[in-house]
Amino acid sequence: MASNQVLDDISEKISGGLRLLGGAKQEAESQVRSIVEGALQQFDVVTDERMQVQEAMLKKSQNDMRDLLERIKTLEERIKTLEANS
């Protein structure tokens, strides 16, 4: 029985140590990320998120432009038809 208690104590200590290491790893990753983001801001580097937003805006603008060109073409054809019938 005593050996089971010793094994349980060792197991708890190992588990606690692993949890502590996991927390330290997350803290270190967070600090590294913060340092890297700060350095990238100094170099005016565009983040992936900002790039995706810009790409989406460009795609929307291209679609809008295509739609407007189609509308202009349709209106020009209607004007030619009206002028021919006059």
PDB file of N, CA, C and O in Angstrom:
ATOM      1  N   MET A   1       0.811  -1.201   0.000  1.00  0.00           N
ATOM      2  CA  MET A   1       0.000   0.000   0.000  1.00  0.00           C
ATOM      3  C   MET A   1       0.852   1.261   0.000  1.00  0.00           C
ATOM      4  O   MET A   1       0.544   2.236  -0.687  1.00  0.00           O
ATOM      5  N   ALA A   2       1.900   1.228   0.762  1.00  0.00           N
ATOM      6  CA  ALA A   2       2.759   2.396   0.853  1.00  0.00           C
ATOM      7  C   ALA A   2       3.416   2.688  -0.485  1.00  0.00           C
ATOM      8  O   ALA A   2       3.617   3.849  -0.840  1.00  0.00           O
ATOM      9  N   SER A   3       3.752   1.634  -1.232  1.00  0.00           N
ATOM     10  CA  SER A   3       4.390   1.848  -2.531  1.00  0.00           C
ATOM     11  C   SER A   3       3.404   2.471  -3.517  1.00  0.00           C
ATOM     12  O   SER A   3       3.799   3.259  -4.376  1.00  0.00           O
ATOM     13  N   ASN A   4       2.122   2.120  -3.396  1.00  0.00           N
ATOM     14  CA  ASN A   4       1.113   2.745  -4.260  1.00  0.00           C
ATOM     15  C   ASN A   4       1.006   4.239  -3.977  1.00  0.00           C
ATOM     16  O   ASN A   4       0.856   5.045  -4.896  1.00  0.00           O
ATOM     17  N   GLN A   5       1.084   4.597  -2.703  1.00  0.00           N
ATOM     18  CA  GLN A   5       1.013   6.003  -2.326  1.00  0.00           C
ATOM     19  C   GLN A   5       2.224   6.760  -2.872  1.00  0.00           C
ATOM     20  O   GLN A   5       2.093   7.889  -3.346  1.00  0.00           O
ATOM     21  N   VAL A   6       3.389   6.142  -2.806  1.00  0.00           N
ATOM     22  CA  VAL A   6       4.600   6.767  -3.328  1.00  0.00           C
ATOM     23  C   VAL A   6       4.478   6.965  -4.826  1.00  0.00           C
ATOM     24  O   VAL A   6       4.827   8.025  -5.348  1.00  0.00           O
ATOM     25  N   LEU A   7       3.978   5.935  -5.531  1.00  0.00           N
ATOM     26  CA  LEU A   7       3.793   6.040  -6.981  1.00  0.00           C
ATOM     27  C   LEU A   7       2.779   7.125  -7.326  1.00  0.00           C
ATOM     28  O   LEU A   7       2.960   7.869  -8.290  1.00  0.00           O
ATOM     29  N   ASP A   8       1.717   7.211  -6.540  1.00  0.00           N
ATOM     30  CA  ASP A   8       0.713   8.258  -6.771  1.00  0.00           C
ATOM     31  C   ASP A   8       1.321   9.642  -6.577  1.00  0.00           C
ATOM     32  O   ASP A   8       1.073  10.551  -7.370  1.00  0.00           O
ATOM     33  N   ASP A   9       2.118   9.802  -5.522  1.00  0.00           N
ATOM     34  CA  ASP A   9       2.777  11.094  -5.267  1.00  0.00           C
ATOM     35  C   ASP A   9       3.711  11.455  -6.407  1.00  0.00           C
ATOM     36  O   ASP A   9       3.718  12.597  -6.868  1.00  0.00           O
ATOM     37  N   ILE A  10       4.504  10.487  -6.870  1.00  0.00           N
ATOM     38  CA  ILE A  10       5.434  10.744  -7.980  1.00  0.00           C
ATOM     39  C   ILE A  10       4.655  11.118  -9.239  1.00  0.00           C
ATOM     40  O   ILE A  10       5.024  12.044  -9.962  1.00  0.00           O
ATOM     41  N   SER A  11       3.587  10.392  -9.483  1.00  0.00           N
ATOM     42  CA  SER A  11       2.753  10.658 -10.655  1.00  0.00           C
ATOM     43  C   SER A  11       2.169  12.067 -10.608  1.00  0.00           C
ATOM     44  O   SER A  11       2.155  12.770 -11.619  1.00  0.00           O
ATOM     45  N   GLU A  12       1.685  12.479  -9.434  1.00  0.00           N
ATOM     46  CA  GLU A  12       1.119  13.824  -9.286  1.00  0.00           C
ATOM     47  C   GLU A  12       2.186  14.892  -9.513  1.00  0.00           C
ATOM     48  O   GLU A  12       1.925  15.906 -10.160  1.00  0.00           O
ATOM     49  N   LYS A  13       3.389  14.663  -8.981  1.00  0.00           N
ATOM     50  CA  LYS A  13       4.472  15.629  -9.153  1.00  0.00           C
ATOM     51  C   LYS A  13       4.882  15.740 -10.623  1.00  0.00           C
ATOM     52  O   LYS A  13       5.136  16.840 -11.114  1.00  0.00           O
ATOM     53  N   ILE A  14       4.948  14.620 -11.318  1.00  0.00           N
ATOM     54  CA  ILE A  14       5.289  14.636 -12.747  1.00  0.00           C
ATOM     55  C   ILE A  14       4.209  15.371 -13.535  1.00  0.00           C
ATOM     56  O   ILE A  14       4.509  16.194 -14.400  1.00  0.00           O
ATOM     57  N   SER A  15       2.946  15.066 -13.226  1.00  0.00           N
ATOM     58  CA  SER A  15       1.840  15.733 -13.917  1.00  0.00           C
ATOM     59  C   SER A  15       1.876  17.234 -13.676  1.00  0.00           C
ATOM     60  O   SER A  15       1.695  18.019 -14.607  1.00  0.00           O
ATOM     61  N   GLY A  16       2.107  17.632 -12.436  1.00  0.00           N
ATOM     62  CA  GLY A  16       2.205  19.053 -12.108  1.00  0.00           C
ATOM     63  C   GLY A  16       3.354  19.717 -12.845  1.00  0.00           C
ATOM     64  O   GLY A  16       3.219  20.843 -13.324  1.00  0.00           O
ATOM     65  N   GLY A  17       4.477  19.032 -12.939  1.00  0.00           N
ATOM     66  CA  GLY A  17       5.633  19.568 -13.659  1.00  0.00           C
ATOM     67  C   GLY A  17       5.343  19.741 -15.139  1.00  0.00           C
ATOM     68  O   GLY A  17       5.728  20.739 -15.748  1.00  0.00           O
ATOM     69  N   LEU A  18       4.662  18.763 -15.709  1.00  0.00           N
ATOM     70  CA  LEU A  18       4.311  18.858 -17.136  1.00  0.00           C
ATOM     71  C   LEU A  18       3.356  20.019 -17.401  1.00  0.00           C
ATOM     72  O   LEU A  18       3.488  20.720 -18.404  1.00  0.00           O
ATOM     73  N   ARG A  19       2.391  20.220 -16.495  1.00  0.00           N
ATOM     74  CA  ARG A  19       1.462  21.345 -16.645  1.00  0.00           C
ATOM     75  C   ARG A  19       2.226  22.667 -16.561  1.00  0.00           C
ATOM     76  O   ARG A  19       1.963  23.599 -17.322  1.00  0.00           O
ATOM     77  N   LEU A  20       3.173  22.732 -15.627  1.00  0.00           N
ATOM     78  CA  LEU A  20       3.978  23.938 -15.472  1.00  0.00           C
ATOM     79  C   LEU A  20       4.801  24.198 -16.728  1.00  0.00           C
ATOM     80  O   LEU A  20       4.892  25.337 -17.187  1.00  0.00           O
ATOM     81  N   LEU A  21       5.402  23.146 -17.285  1.00  0.00           N
ATOM     82  CA  LEU A  21       6.185  23.292 -18.515  1.00  0.00           C
ATOM     83  C   LEU A  21       5.302  23.734 -19.681  1.00  0.00           C
ATOM     84  O   LEU A  21       5.712  24.562 -20.495  1.00  0.00           O
ATOM     85  N   GLY A  22       4.091  23.181 -19.760  1.00  0.00           N
ATOM     86  CA  GLY A  22       3.162  23.578 -20.817  1.00  0.00           C
ATOM     87  C   GLY A  22       2.818  25.050 -20.718  1.00  0.00           C
ATOM     88  O   GLY A  22       2.762  25.745 -21.732  1.00  0.00           O
ATOM     89  N   GLY A  23       2.587  25.533 -19.502  1.00  0.00           N
ATOM     90  CA  GLY A  23       2.293  26.951 -19.299  1.00  0.00           C
ATOM     91  C   GLY A  23       3.480  27.817 -19.657  1.00  0.00           C
ATOM     92  O   GLY A  23       3.319  28.881 -20.255  1.00  0.00           O
ATOM     93  N   ALA A  24       4.679  27.368 -19.295  1.00  0.00           N
ATOM     94  CA  ALA A  24       5.884  28.127 -19.619  1.00  0.00           C
ATOM     95  C   ALA A  24       6.087  28.178 -21.130  1.00  0.00           C
ATOM     96  O   ALA A  24       6.507  29.200 -21.671  1.00  0.00           O
ATOM     97  N   LYS A  25       5.789  27.079 -21.803  1.00  0.00           N
ATOM     98  CA  LYS A  25       5.931  27.038 -23.259  1.00  0.00           C
ATOM     99  C   LYS A  25       4.978  28.041 -23.907  1.00  0.00           C
ATOM    100  O   LYS A  25       5.365  28.779 -24.813  1.00  0.00           O
ATOM    101  N   GLN A  26       3.736  28.063 -23.437  1.00  0.00           N
ATOM    102  CA  GLN A  26       2.758  28.999 -23.996  1.00  0.00           C
ATOM    103  C   GLN A  26       3.175  30.439 -23.744  1.00  0.00           C
ATOM    104  O   GLN A  26       3.033  31.290 -24.622  1.00  0.00           O
ATOM    105  N   GLU A  27       3.688  30.715 -22.552  1.00  0.00           N
ATOM    106  CA  GLU A  27       4.146  32.068 -22.232  1.00  0.00           C
ATOM    107  C   GLU A  27       5.311  32.468 -23.126  1.00  0.00           C
ATOM    108  O   GLU A  27       5.365  33.593 -23.621  1.00  0.00           O
ATOM    109  N   ALA A  28       6.248  31.538 -23.330  1.00  0.00           N
ATOM    110  CA  ALA A  28       7.410  31.827 -24.183  1.00  0.00           C
ATOM    111  C   ALA A  28       6.960  32.086 -25.621  1.00  0.00           C
ATOM    112  O   ALA A  28       7.442  33.019 -26.262  1.00  0.00           O
ATOM    113  N   GLU A  29       6.040  31.263 -26.128  1.00  0.00           N
ATOM    114  CA  GLU A  29       5.532  31.452 -27.488  1.00  0.00           C
ATOM    115  C   GLU A  29       4.849  32.809 -27.628  1.00  0.00           C
ATOM    116  O   GLU A  29       5.005  33.492 -28.640  1.00  0.00           O
ATOM    117  N   SER A  30       4.095  33.190 -26.609  1.00  0.00           N
ATOM    118  CA  SER A  30       3.408  34.472 -26.630  1.00  0.00           C
ATOM    119  C   SER A  30       4.401  35.624 -26.664  1.00  0.00           C
ATOM    120  O   SER A  30       4.212  36.587 -27.408  1.00  0.00           O
ATOM    121  N   GLN A  31       5.462  35.530 -25.861  1.00  0.00           N
ATOM    122  CA  GLN A  31       6.469  36.586 -25.839  1.00  0.00           C
ATOM    123  C   GLN A  31       7.219  36.666 -27.170  1.00  0.00           C
ATOM    124  O   GLN A  31       7.479  37.759 -27.671  1.00  0.00           O
ATOM    125  N   VAL A  32       7.564  35.517 -27.738  1.00  0.00           N
ATOM    126  CA  VAL A  32       8.263  35.503 -29.029  1.00  0.00           C
ATOM    127  C   VAL A  32       7.378  36.109 -30.104  1.00  0.00           C
ATOM    128  O   VAL A  32       7.843  36.905 -30.920  1.00  0.00           O
ATOM    129  N   ARG A  33       6.105  35.737 -30.109  1.00  0.00           N
ATOM    130  CA  ARG A  33       5.169  36.290 -31.088  1.00  0.00           C
ATOM    131  C   ARG A  33       5.091  37.808 -30.957  1.00  0.00           C
ATOM    132  O   ARG A  33       5.090  38.521 -31.961  1.00  0.00           O
ATOM    133  N   SER A  34       5.028  38.296 -29.738  1.00  0.00           N
ATOM    134  CA  SER A  34       4.956  39.737 -29.500  1.00  0.00           C
ATOM    135  C   SER A  34       6.210  40.441 -30.018  1.00  0.00           C
ATOM    136  O   SER A  34       6.117  41.497 -30.644  1.00  0.00           O
ATOM    137  N   ILE A  35       7.372  39.861 -29.761  1.00  0.00           N
ATOM    138  CA  ILE A  35       8.631  40.451 -30.221  1.00  0.00           C
ATOM    139  C   ILE A  35       8.687  40.480 -31.746  1.00  0.00           C
ATOM    140  O   ILE A  35       9.078  41.485 -32.339  1.00  0.00           O
ATOM    141  N   VAL A  36       8.297  39.377 -32.373  1.00  0.00           N
ATOM    142  CA  VAL A  36       8.338  39.301 -33.839  1.00  0.00           C
ATOM    143  C   VAL A  36       7.350  40.286 -34.455  1.00  0.00           C
ATOM    144  O   VAL A  36       7.678  40.970 -35.425  1.00  0.00           O
ATOM    145  N   GLU A  37       6.147  40.361 -33.901  1.00  0.00           N
ATOM    146  CA  GLU A  37       5.155  41.303 -34.435  1.00  0.00           C
ATOM    147  C   GLU A  37       5.650  42.740 -34.304  1.00  0.00           C
ATOM    148  O   GLU A  37       5.457  43.548 -35.211  1.00  0.00           O
ATOM    149  N   GLY A  38       6.289  43.062 -33.176  1.00  0.00           N
ATOM    150  CA  GLY A  38       6.841  44.400 -32.996  1.00  0.00           C
ATOM    151  C   GLY A  38       7.920  44.713 -34.023  1.00  0.00           C
ATOM    152  O   GLY A  38       7.975  45.813 -34.572  1.00  0.00           O
ATOM    153  N   ALA A  39       8.782  43.719 -34.275  1.00  0.00           N
ATOM    154  CA  ALA A  39       9.856  43.919 -35.263  1.00  0.00           C
ATOM    155  C   ALA A  39       9.271  44.093 -36.657  1.00  0.00           C
ATOM    156  O   ALA A  39       9.736  44.938 -37.423  1.00  0.00           O
ATOM    157  N   LEU A  40       8.270  43.314 -36.987  1.00  0.00           N
ATOM    158  CA  LEU A  40       7.667  43.419 -38.315  1.00  0.00           C
ATOM    159  C   LEU A  40       6.966  44.761 -38.506  1.00  0.00           C
ATOM    160  O   LEU A  40       6.950  45.296 -39.614  1.00  0.00           O
ATOM    161  N   GLN A  41       6.394  45.304 -37.450  1.00  0.00           N
ATOM    162  CA  GLN A  41       5.732  46.609 -37.560  1.00  0.00           C
ATOM    163  C   GLN A  41       6.740  47.701 -37.880  1.00  0.00           C
ATOM    164  O   GLN A  41       6.417  48.653 -38.591  1.00  0.00           O
ATOM    165  N   GLN A  42       7.951  47.573 -37.366  1.00  0.00           N
ATOM    166  CA  GLN A  42       8.984  48.567 -37.650  1.00  0.00           C
ATOM    167  C   GLN A  42       9.367  48.550 -39.129  1.00  0.00           C
ATOM    168  O   GLN A  42       9.761  49.577 -39.683  1.00  0.00           O
ATOM    169  N   PHE A  43       9.252  47.387 -39.765  1.00  0.00           N
ATOM    170  CA  PHE A  43       9.607  47.267 -41.171  1.00  0.00           C
ATOM    171  C   PHE A  43       8.413  47.448 -42.092  1.00  0.00           C
ATOM    172  O   PHE A  43       8.534  47.281 -43.305  1.00  0.00           O
ATOM    173  N   ASP A  44       7.259  47.790 -41.525  1.00  0.00           N
ATOM    174  CA  ASP A  44       6.039  48.023 -42.284  1.00  0.00           C
ATOM    175  C   ASP A  44       5.683  46.812 -43.149  1.00  0.00           C
ATOM    176  O   ASP A  44       5.352  46.947 -44.326  1.00  0.00           O
ATOM    177  N   VAL A  45       5.760  45.641 -42.546  1.00  0.00           N
ATOM    178  CA  VAL A  45       5.411  44.400 -43.229  1.00  0.00           C
ATOM    179  C   VAL A  45       3.903  44.189 -43.106  1.00  0.00           C
ATOM    180  O   VAL A  45       3.329  44.384 -42.034  1.00  0.00           O
ATOM    181  N   VAL A  46       3.276  43.796 -44.190  1.00  0.00           N
ATOM    182  CA  VAL A  46       1.834  43.568 -44.201  1.00  0.00           C
ATOM    183  C   VAL A  46       1.547  42.177 -43.639  1.00  0.00           C
ATOM    184  O   VAL A  46       2.163  41.190 -44.041  1.00  0.00           O
ATOM    185  N   THR A  47       0.606  42.120 -42.706  1.00  0.00           N
ATOM    186  CA  THR A  47       0.234  40.835 -42.136  1.00  0.00           C
ATOM    187  C   THR A  47      -0.629  40.057 -43.130  1.00  0.00           C
ATOM    188  O   THR A  47      -1.197  40.632 -44.058  1.00  0.00           O
ATOM    189  N   ASP A  48      -0.716  38.766 -42.926  1.00  0.00           N
ATOM    190  CA  ASP A  48      -1.530  37.921 -43.794  1.00  0.00           C
ATOM    191  C   ASP A  48      -2.987  38.357 -43.743  1.00  0.00           C
ATOM    192  O   ASP A  48      -3.676  38.373 -44.763  1.00  0.00           O
ATOM    193  N   GLU A  49      -3.447  38.708 -42.560  1.00  0.00           N
ATOM    194  CA  GLU A  49      -4.842  39.143 -42.414  1.00  0.00           C
ATOM    195  C   GLU A  49      -5.107  40.411 -43.220  1.00  0.00           C
ATOM    196  O   GLU A  49      -6.118  40.511 -43.916  1.00  0.00           O
ATOM    197  N   ARG A  50      -4.193  41.382 -43.124  1.00  0.00           N
ATOM    198  CA  ARG A  50      -4.359  42.621 -43.896  1.00  0.00           C
ATOM    199  C   ARG A  50      -4.298  42.345 -45.391  1.00  0.00           C
ATOM    200  O   ARG A  50      -5.029  42.960 -46.168  1.00  0.00           O
ATOM    201  N   MET A  51      -3.431  41.425 -45.795  1.00  0.00           N
ATOM    202  CA  MET A  51      -3.321  41.076 -47.205  1.00  0.00           C
ATOM    203  C   MET A  51      -4.618  40.439 -47.699  1.00  0.00           C
ATOM    204  O   MET A  51      -5.069  40.737 -48.805  1.00  0.00           O
ATOM    205  N   GLN A  52      -5.213  39.578 -46.902  1.00  0.00           N
ATOM    206  CA  GLN A  52      -6.471  38.939 -47.292  1.00  0.00           C
ATOM    207  C   GLN A  52      -7.583  39.972 -47.440  1.00  0.00           C
ATOM    208  O   GLN A  52      -8.405  39.877 -48.351  1.00  0.00           O
ATOM    209  N   VAL A  53      -7.609  40.958 -46.546  1.00  0.00           N
ATOM    210  CA  VAL A  53      -8.617  42.014 -46.641  1.00  0.00           C
ATOM    211  C   VAL A  53      -8.415  42.803 -47.932  1.00  0.00           C
ATOM    212  O   VAL A  53      -9.377  43.094 -48.643  1.00  0.00           O
ATOM    213  N   GLN A  54      -7.167  43.148 -48.234  1.00  0.00           N
ATOM    214  CA  GLN A  54      -6.871  43.899 -49.454  1.00  0.00           C
ATOM    215  C   GLN A  54      -7.245  43.098 -50.697  1.00  0.00           C
ATOM    216  O   GLN A  54      -7.789  43.650 -51.653  1.00  0.00           O
ATOM    217  N   GLU A  55      -6.954  41.793 -50.686  1.00  0.00           N
ATOM    218  CA  GLU A  55      -7.302  40.946 -51.834  1.00  0.00           C
ATOM    219  C   GLU A  55      -8.806  40.882 -52.027  1.00  0.00           C
ATOM    220  O   GLU A  55      -9.291  40.919 -53.157  1.00  0.00           O
ATOM    221  N   ALA A  56      -9.553  40.784 -50.923  1.00  0.00           N
ATOM    222  CA  ALA A  56     -11.018  40.742 -51.010  1.00  0.00           C
ATOM    223  C   ALA A  56     -11.560  42.053 -51.562  1.00  0.00           C
ATOM    224  O   ALA A  56     -12.479  42.053 -52.381  1.00  0.00           O
ATOM    225  N   MET A  57     -10.993  43.169 -51.113  1.00  0.00           N
ATOM    226  CA  MET A  57     -11.433  44.477 -51.623  1.00  0.00           C
ATOM    227  C   MET A  57     -11.117  44.612 -53.106  1.00  0.00           C
ATOM    228  O   MET A  57     -11.933  45.129 -53.868  1.00  0.00           O
ATOM    229  N   LEU A  58      -9.949  44.154 -53.519  1.00  0.00           N
ATOM    230  CA  LEU A  58      -9.573  44.213 -54.935  1.00  0.00           C
ATOM    231  C   LEU A  58     -10.517  43.362 -55.779  1.00  0.00           C
ATOM    232  O   LEU A  58     -10.955  43.793 -56.846  1.00  0.00           O
ATOM    233  N   LYS A  59     -10.826  42.170 -55.312  1.00  0.00           N
ATOM    234  CA  LYS A  59     -11.726  41.285 -56.054  1.00  0.00           C
ATOM    235  C   LYS A  59     -13.105  41.923 -56.192  1.00  0.00           C
ATOM    236  O   LYS A  59     -13.710  41.867 -57.262  1.00  0.00           O
ATOM    237  N   LYS A  60     -13.607  42.534 -55.108  1.00  0.00           N
ATOM    238  CA  LYS A  60     -14.907  43.197 -55.173  1.00  0.00           C
ATOM    239  C   LYS A  60     -14.865  44.349 -56.162  1.00  0.00           C
ATOM    240  O   LYS A  60     -15.798  44.530 -56.945  1.00  0.00           O
ATOM    241  N   SER A  61     -13.788  45.132 -56.134  1.00  0.00           N
ATOM    242  CA  SER A  61     -13.653  46.256 -57.072  1.00  0.00           C
ATOM    243  C   SER A  61     -13.622  45.762 -58.516  1.00  0.00           C
ATOM    244  O   SER A  61     -14.230  46.368 -59.398  1.00  0.00           O
ATOM    245  N   GLN A  62     -12.914  44.665 -58.749  1.00  0.00           N
ATOM    246  CA  GLN A  62     -12.856  44.103 -60.104  1.00  0.00           C
ATOM    247  C   GLN A  62     -14.239  43.639 -60.559  1.00  0.00           C
ATOM    248  O   GLN A  62     -14.627  43.866 -61.705  1.00  0.00           O
ATOM    249  N   ASN A  63     -14.975  42.996 -59.668  1.00  0.00           N
ATOM    250  CA  ASN A  63     -16.329  42.549 -60.011  1.00  0.00           C
ATOM    251  C   ASN A  63     -17.249  43.737 -60.283  1.00  0.00           C
ATOM    252  O   ASN A  63     -18.034  43.724 -61.231  1.00  0.00           O
ATOM    253  N   ASP A  64     -17.141  44.760 -59.442  1.00  0.00           N
ATOM    254  CA  ASP A  64     -17.949  45.970 -59.654  1.00  0.00           C
ATOM    255  C   ASP A  64     -17.618  46.612 -60.996  1.00  0.00           C
ATOM    256  O   ASP A  64     -18.514  47.034 -61.727  1.00  0.00           O
ATOM    257  N   MET A  65     -16.329  46.682 -61.317  1.00  0.00           N
ATOM    258  CA  MET A  65     -15.891  47.279 -62.589  1.00  0.00           C
ATOM    259  C   MET A  65     -16.442  46.476 -63.771  1.00  0.00           C
ATOM    260  O   MET A  65     -16.913  47.053 -64.751  1.00  0.00           O
ATOM    261  N   ARG A  66     -16.381  45.153 -63.678  1.00  0.00           N
ATOM    262  CA  ARG A  66     -16.896  44.297 -64.745  1.00  0.00           C
ATOM    263  C   ARG A  66     -18.397  44.527 -64.927  1.00  0.00           C
ATOM    264  O   ARG A  66     -18.888  44.612 -66.052  1.00  0.00           O
ATOM    265  N   ASP A  67     -19.124  44.628 -63.798  1.00  0.00           N
ATOM    266  CA  ASP A  67     -20.566  44.875 -63.864  1.00  0.00           C
ATOM    267  C   ASP A  67     -20.869  46.233 -64.501  1.00  0.00           C
ATOM    268  O   ASP A  67     -21.780  46.357 -65.319  1.00  0.00           O
ATOM    269  N   LEU A  68     -20.107  47.230 -64.120  1.00  0.00           N
ATOM    270  CA  LEU A  68     -20.325  48.566 -64.693  1.00  0.00           C
ATOM    271  C   LEU A  68     -20.040  48.596 -66.192  1.00  0.00           C
ATOM    272  O   LEU A  68     -20.772  49.230 -66.951  1.00  0.00           O
ATOM    273  N   LEU A  69     -18.984  47.916 -66.617  1.00  0.00           N
ATOM    274  CA  LEU A  69     -18.672  47.853 -68.045  1.00  0.00           C
ATOM    275  C   LEU A  69     -19.792  47.167 -68.830  1.00  0.00           C
ATOM    276  O   LEU A  69     -20.126  47.584 -69.939  1.00  0.00           O
ATOM    277  N   GLU A  70     -20.360  46.129 -68.254  1.00  0.00           N
ATOM    278  CA  GLU A  70     -21.494  45.450 -68.908  1.00  0.00           C
ATOM    279  C   GLU A  70     -22.696  46.392 -69.009  1.00  0.00           C
ATOM    280  O   GLU A  70     -23.373  46.437 -70.035  1.00  0.00           O
ATOM    281  N   ARG A  71     -22.951  47.136 -67.941  1.00  0.00           N
ATOM    282  CA  ARG A  71     -24.074  48.079 -67.968  1.00  0.00           C
ATOM    283  C   ARG A  71     -23.841  49.168 -69.005  1.00  0.00           C
ATOM    284  O   ARG A  71     -24.771  49.555 -69.713  1.00  0.00           O
ATOM    285  N   ILE A  72     -22.615  49.668 -69.106  1.00  0.00           N
ATOM    286  CA  ILE A  72     -22.295  50.696 -70.110  1.00  0.00           C
ATOM    287  C   ILE A  72     -22.496  50.133 -71.508  1.00  0.00           C
ATOM    288  O   ILE A  72     -23.072  50.790 -72.376  1.00  0.00           O
ATOM    289  N   LYS A  73     -22.019  48.918 -71.719  1.00  0.00           N
ATOM    290  CA  LYS A  73     -22.172  48.292 -73.034  1.00  0.00           C
ATOM    291  C   LYS A  73     -23.651  48.156 -73.395  1.00  0.00           C
ATOM    292  O   LYS A  73     -24.045  48.452 -74.523  1.00  0.00           O
ATOM    293  N   THR A  74     -24.461  47.714 -72.451  1.00  0.00           N
ATOM    294  CA  THR A  74     -25.903  47.569 -72.690  1.00  0.00           C
ATOM    295  C   THR A  74     -26.536  48.922 -72.997  1.00  0.00           C
ATOM    296  O   THR A  74     -27.342  49.030 -73.922  1.00  0.00           O
ATOM    297  N   LEU A  75     -26.184  49.947 -72.239  1.00  0.00           N
ATOM    298  CA  LEU A  75     -26.735  51.280 -72.483  1.00  0.00           C
ATOM    299  C   LEU A  75     -26.311  51.831 -73.838  1.00  0.00           C
ATOM    300  O   LEU A  75     -27.114  52.453 -74.533  1.00  0.00           O
ATOM    301  N   GLU A  76     -25.055  51.609 -74.218  1.00  0.00           N
ATOM    302  CA  GLU A  76     -24.585  52.070 -75.529  1.00  0.00           C
ATOM    303  C   GLU A  76     -25.353  51.390 -76.647  1.00  0.00           C
ATOM    304  O   GLU A  76     -25.710  52.032 -77.635  1.00  0.00           O
ATOM    305  N   GLU A  77     -25.610  50.099 -76.502  1.00  0.00           N
ATOM    306  CA  GLU A  77     -26.384  49.375 -77.514  1.00  0.00           C
ATOM    307  C   GLU A  77     -27.811  49.917 -77.603  1.00  0.00           C
ATOM    308  O   GLU A  77     -28.365  50.052 -78.694  1.00  0.00           O
ATOM    309  N   ARG A  78     -28.397  50.224 -76.450  1.00  0.00           N
ATOM    310  CA  ARG A  78     -29.760  50.778 -76.448  1.00  0.00           C
ATOM    311  C   ARG A  78     -29.785  52.152 -77.116  1.00  0.00           C
ATOM    312  O   ARG A  78     -30.722  52.474 -77.846  1.00  0.00           O
ATOM    313  N   ILE A  79     -28.758  52.957 -76.866  1.00  0.00           N
ATOM    314  CA  ILE A  79     -28.696  54.298 -77.481  1.00  0.00           C
ATOM    315  C   ILE A  79     -28.565  54.147 -79.005  1.00  0.00           C
ATOM    316  O   ILE A  79     -29.239  54.850 -79.758  1.00  0.00           O
ATOM    317  N   LYS A  80     -27.702  53.235 -79.456  1.00  0.00           N
ATOM    318  CA  LYS A  80     -27.562  53.020 -80.905  1.00  0.00           C
ATOM    319  C   LYS A  80     -28.876  52.566 -81.524  1.00  0.00           C
ATOM    320  O   LYS A  80     -29.244  53.010 -82.612  1.00  0.00           O
ATOM    321  N   THR A  81     -29.575  51.687 -80.836  1.00  0.00           N
ATOM    322  CA  THR A  81     -30.859  51.212 -81.347  1.00  0.00           C
ATOM    323  C   THR A  81     -31.870  52.364 -81.421  1.00  0.00           C
ATOM    324  O   THR A  81     -32.593  52.498 -82.408  1.00  0.00           O
ATOM    325  N   LEU A  82     -31.915  53.181 -80.384  1.00  0.00           N
ATOM    326  CA  LEU A  82     -32.839  54.314 -80.372  1.00  0.00           C
ATOM    327  C   LEU A  82     -32.493  55.319 -81.469  1.00  0.00           C
ATOM    328  O   LEU A  82     -33.384  55.861 -82.122  1.00  0.00           O
ATOM    329  N   GLU A  83     -31.195  55.567 -81.669  1.00  0.00           N
ATOM    330  CA  GLU A  83     -30.772  56.515 -82.706  1.00  0.00           C
ATOM    331  C   GLU A  83     -31.074  55.971 -84.106  1.00  0.00           C
ATOM    332  O   GLU A  83     -31.407  56.735 -85.012  1.00  0.00           O
ATOM    333  N   ALA A  84     -30.959  54.675 -84.277  1.00  0.00           N
ATOM    334  CA  ALA A  84     -31.241  54.069 -85.588  1.00  0.00           C
ATOM    335  C   ALA A  84     -32.730  54.102 -85.904  1.00  0.00           C
ATOM    336  O   ALA A  84     -33.111  54.211 -87.069  1.00  0.00           O
ATOM    337  N   ASN A  85     -33.563  54.010 -84.896  1.00  0.00           N
ATOM    338  CA  ASN A  85     -35.019  54.027 -85.090  1.00  0.00           C
ATOM    339  C   ASN A  85     -35.570  55.448 -85.193  1.00  0.00           C
ATOM    340  O   ASN A  85     -36.741  55.623 -85.531  1.00  0.00           O
ATOM    341  N   SER A  86     -34.777  56.440 -84.917  1.00  0.00           N
ATOM    342  CA  SER A  86     -35.263  57.839 -84.963  1.00  0.00           C
ATOM    343  C   SER A  86     -35.236  58.409 -86.344  1.00  0.00           C
ATOM    344  O   SER A  86     -35.611  59.564 -86.542  1.00  0.00           O
TER     345      SER A  86
END
